Amino acid sequence: MSGRLTGKQKAAAIIISLGAEDAAKIYKYLKEDEIEQLTYEISRLQHLSPQTMEETLKDFYELCLTQKVITEGGLEYARNVLEKAFGSQTAASLLERVTKTLRSKSFDFVRKADYKNLLAIIQNEHPQTIALILSYARADQASTVIAELPKEKRIDVVERIAKMDRTSPEVVKYVERELEKKFLSIASVDFTEIGGINYVADIMNNMDRSNEKYIFDELSKTDAKLSDEIRMRMFIFEDIVTLDPMSIQRFLREVDSKDLVLSIKGSNKEVADILFNNMSTKMAETIRSELEYTHNVRLRDVEEAQQRIVSVIRRLEEEGELVIAKGGKDDIIV
């Protein structure tokens, strides 16, 4: 009996009934894993009674007919046709099976989409439309999108999803088609991470010290937390004290001695001591001697010298010659 066959065995039986030539045409539309599974079932399927084969073909025909009338004429039209052809009980069973299949195939591109793209596209739609789309999305996608909707919209969408029972296939198809157009319009562009704290930190690292100080002073007044977050992501001259001895010794071999003299002249004692402690005896003596004869230095010259040293440090970090620890998990050295 056909009822004893699994879905895969029924598919294998249909392929066998087509004959090798027509079966080969079907194979062209299948994915590799589907071909592998189907071939495996065909190889295992040996003897089927004429009655079992007939019932399997009949079952397949009814499903094909049901799907055709649903997609072409809508749910009510399909129900009327099927009830006249097979009776109300069989029609109801067929409709339930086919609508489940259609549901699993609908909005497939949504289930594969990044939630940010999905949110950007649907957030301004009517709550009912959002509810319909999210009812086809993965649970993790839907929860993330709902969490980022405006508060007043969140409850509305959740209520509509909860109360959603059946939606006309033609409506589903229309929404799916329109949504897919929007996805296709951004497919070649996609959403790229732009701006953000890391980018601001990079900007500040390349800015002159006077402007850097001004920006941080002003930003601290309006958003102290954001100011601290940016500082944590960037490297400034005073952060030399956080470098390990090998890193300090590495950049000291690269910097100009004049920049070093000016930088130390305008730095605090902690930074100066760290630098001297990591210099060779000869280099330390030379720098100390030059410092004694360096007077009346403009603040701007000191800041520019310090910025040049920071640039050397950042270049060496990019080249993997030293490590700047910024407090994130990825910067932990073991």
Secondary structure in CASP SS format (residue, H / E / C, confidence):
PFRMAT SS
TARGET T0000
AUTHOR 0000-0000-0000
METHOD secondary structure of the structure
MODEL  1
M C 1.00
S H 1.00
G H 1.00
R H 1.00
L C 1.00
T C 1.00
G H 1.00
K H 1.00
Q H 1.00
K H 1.00
A H 1.00
A H 1.00
A H 1.00
I H 1.00
I H 1.00
I H 1.00
S H 1.00
L H 1.00
G C 1.00
A H 1.00
E H 1.00
D H 1.00
A H 1.00
A H 1.00
K H 1.00
I H 1.00
Y H 1.00
K C 1.00
Y C 1.00
L C 1.00
K C 1.00
E H 1.00
D H 1.00
E H 1.00
I H 1.00
E H 1.00
Q H 1.00
L H 1.00
T H 1.00
Y H 1.00
E H 1.00
I H 1.00
S H 1.00
R H 1.00
L C 1.00
Q C 1.00
H C 1.00
L C 1.00
S C 1.00
P H 1.00
Q H 1.00
T H 1.00
M H 1.00
E H 1.00
E H 1.00
T H 1.00
L H 1.00
K H 1.00
D H 1.00
F H 1.00
Y H 1.00
E H 1.00
L H 1.00
C H 1.00
L H 1.00
T H 1.00
Q H 1.00
K H 1.00
V H 1.00
I H 1.00
T H 1.00
E H 1.00
G H 1.00
G H 1.00
L H 1.00
E H 1.00
Y H 1.00
A H 1.00
R H 1.00
N H 1.00
V H 1.00
L H 1.00
E H 1.00
K H 1.00
A H 1.00
F H 1.00
G C 1.00
S H 1.00
Q H 1.00
T H 1.00
A H 1.00
A H 1.00
S H 1.00
L H 1.00
L H 1.00
E H 1.00
R H 1.00
V H 1.00
T H 1.00
K H 1.00
T H 1.00
L H 1.00
R H 1.00
S H 1.00
K H 1.00
S C 1.00
F C 1.00
D H 1.00
F H 1.00
V H 1.00
R H 1.00
K C 1.00
A C 1.00
D C 1.00
Y H 1.00
K H 1.00
N H 1.00
L H 1.00
L H 1.00
A H 1.00
I H 1.00
I H 1.00
Q C 1.00
N C 1.00
E C 1.00
H C 1.00
P H 1.00
Q H 1.00
T H 1.00
I H 1.00
A H 1.00
L H 1.00
I H 1.00
L H 1.00
S C 1.00
Y C 1.00
A C 1.00
R C 1.00
A H 1.00
D H 1.00
Q H 1.00
A H 1.00
S H 1.00
T H 1.00
V H 1.00
I H 1.00
A H 1.00
E C 1.00
L C 1.00
P C 1.00
K H 1.00
E H 1.00
K H 1.00
R H 1.00
I H 1.00
D H 1.00
V H 1.00
V H 1.00
E H 1.00
R H 1.00
I H 1.00
A H 1.00
K H 1.00
M C 1.00
D C 1.00
R C 1.00
T C 1.00
S C 1.00
P H 1.00
E H 1.00
V H 1.00
V H 1.00
K H 1.00
Y H 1.00
V H 1.00
E H 1.00
R H 1.00
E H 1.00
L H 1.00
E H 1.00
K H 1.00
K H 1.00
F H 1.00
L H 1.00
S H 1.00
I H 1.00
A H 1.00
S C 1.00
V C 1.00
D C 1.00
F C 1.00
T C 1.00
E C 1.00
I C 1.00
G C 1.00
G C 1.00
I H 1.00
N H 1.00
Y H 1.00
V H 1.00
A H 1.00
D H 1.00
I H 1.00
M H 1.00
N H 1.00
N C 1.00
M C 1.00
D C 1.00
R H 1.00
S H 1.00
N H 1.00
E H 1.00
K H 1.00
Y H 1.00
I H 1.00
F H 1.00
D H 1.00
E H 1.00
L H 1.00
S H 1.00
K H 1.00
T H 1.00
D C 1.00
A H 1.00
K H 1.00
L H 1.00
S H 1.00
D H 1.00
E H 1.00
I H 1.00
R H 1.00
M H 1.00
R H 1.00
M C 1.00
F C 1.00
I C 1.00
F H 1.00
E H 1.00
D H 1.00
I H 1.00
V H 1.00
T H 1.00
L C 1.00
D C 1.00
P H 1.00
M H 1.00
S H 1.00
I H 1.00
Q H 1.00
R H 1.00
F H 1.00
L H 1.00
R C 1.00
E C 1.00
V C 1.00
D C 1.00
S H 1.00
K H 1.00
D H 1.00
L H 1.00
V H 1.00
L H 1.00
S H 1.00
I H 1.00
K H 1.00
G C 1.00
S C 1.00
N C 1.00
K H 1.00
E H 1.00
V H 1.00
A H 1.00
D H 1.00
I H 1.00
L H 1.00
F H 1.00
N H 1.00
N C 1.00
M C 1.00
S C 1.00
T H 1.00
K H 1.00
M H 1.00
A H 1.00
E H 1.00
T H 1.00
I H 1.00
R H 1.00
S H 1.00
E H 1.00
L H 1.00
E H 1.00
Y C 1.00
T C 1.00
H C 1.00
N C 1.00
V C 1.00
R C 1.00
L H 1.00
R H 1.00
D H 1.00
V H 1.00
E H 1.00
E H 1.00
A H 1.00
Q H 1.00
Q H 1.00
R H 1.00
I H 1.00
V H 1.00
S H 1.00
V H 1.00
I H 1.00
R H 1.00
R H 1.00
L H 1.00
E H 1.00
E H 1.00
E C 1.00
G C 1.00
E C 1.00
L C 1.00
V C 1.00
I C 1.00
A C 1.00
K C 1.00
G C 1.00
G C 1.00
K H 1.00
D H 1.00
D H 1.00
I C 1.00
I C 1.00
V C 1.00
END
